[in-house]
Amino acid sequence: MYVDPGAVISAAQLIADNRKTIFSSLRRIIHFLKHGKQTILIFGAGGVGKSTLAAYMSNHEHLLDQNIPPKETLDVETFHVSGTLFGTILVPPGQTRRIPHHWPGLTKELSAGRVTGVIYVGCWGLHTMRD
């Protein structure tokens, strides 16, 4: 089998030029193969900053525009993590009237071992960062 030396050199140069992207992707794939998909639950009362924390953790800072008034979350929010890990952050609504509808299913996922971690966001004082 004949391999063109120019093609080999071009391929090596392409790999060298894109090594950061290639190795970053390779690390993500290896992590996924070793650990699988990561799922994190963020619980807490309504308005304490669960969605804000999830937006920061998942590199979705564009969702944090301070000029947009806060809105009540009606359903479980899903943030997909980008970067070095594969995963999802789930944020259920924290309003008292919504907890019985959303939290039991998520706690079952936790009990079944399908959740990697839990963060509980509490506050003392104000419930929104805009106050």
N, C-alpha and C positions, 0 to 999 in steps of 0.2 A: 504494500500500500504506500503510495507516494503522498507525502505531506509537504505542502509548499512552505518553505522556511519563512517567507514573508507573512503568510497567514498566521503562523505560530507567533511571530514577533508582534504582529498587530493584536492578536488575542491577548498575549501577555501584557502589552501596553494598556489595552482596554481594561483588563482586570486590575492592573496597578493603579490606573486613574480612578477607578470606581471602588477601590478596596474598602473604604469606610462604609459605603452603602452595602456592599456585598457582605462584609463581616458583621455589620449590624443586623442584616436580615438573617444571616446564618446563626447568630446568637439567639435571635427570637425563635427560630425554628428549633434549635437545640433545647431551649427552655421549654417550648411547647411540648416537645417529645418527652422531656423528663417529667414535667409537672402538669401538662394539660392546660386547659383554659382556666384562668383565674376568675373567680367571681367574688366581689366584695359587696356586702350590704351596708348601707348607711342608714341607721335609724335615728330618731329624735323627734322632739315636738315640732309642730308647725312653726316655720319662721326662724329657726335657729341657725340656718346656714348649711343644711345638708346638700342642697343642690349646688350651692356656691363651692363647697368643698369638693364635690364630685367634678364640677367643671374644671377646677384647678388641677385636680389629680389626673384628669384625662386630657389635659392640654386643650381644653375648649374655652380659653379665656374670652373669646369673642362673645360668649354667652353672658358675660358679666358686665355689660354696659350699664353704668350707674345711672344713666338717663332714662332707663326703662323702669317703670314702677314694678315692685315685686308683685307676683301673681300667685295665687293659691294653686298648688299642685293637686290635680284631681285623680291622677293614676300614677302607677309606678313609673319613674323616669329611668331611662337606660342610657348610660354613658359608655361608649366604647373606648377603651384605653388604647392610645397609640404610643409608640416609642419602643422600648425594649421588651415589653411584656405583651402577651395576648390576654385579653380579658374584658370584663364588663363590670361596671359599677351600677348597682341597682339602688334607687332611692325611692322608698314608698312615701306617700303623704303622711304628715305627722299630725294633722288635725284630728282631734279626739273622735269626731264622728266618722272619720275615714279609716281609722286603725282596725276596727273589727273586720272590715272588708278586705284589706290588703296585707296586713302583717301576718295572719295565721299561715297563709300559703308560703310566705317567705321563711317563716320560722321552721316550717316543715322541710323546706329545701336545706336549711341549715342543719337540722337534725339528721337528715339523710346523708350528710357529708358532701353535698354538692356546692357548698359555699366555702371559699378559702378563708375569708375573714369578715369580721364585723367591726364597724366603727359606730359608736354611739355619740351623737353630738348633743351636748347639753348646754344650757346657758344659765347665767345668773344675771338677771336684769332684763335688758332689751332683747327682743326676739328677732329683730331684723338689723342687718348691718347699716341700713340707710337711716335708721333712727338716731 
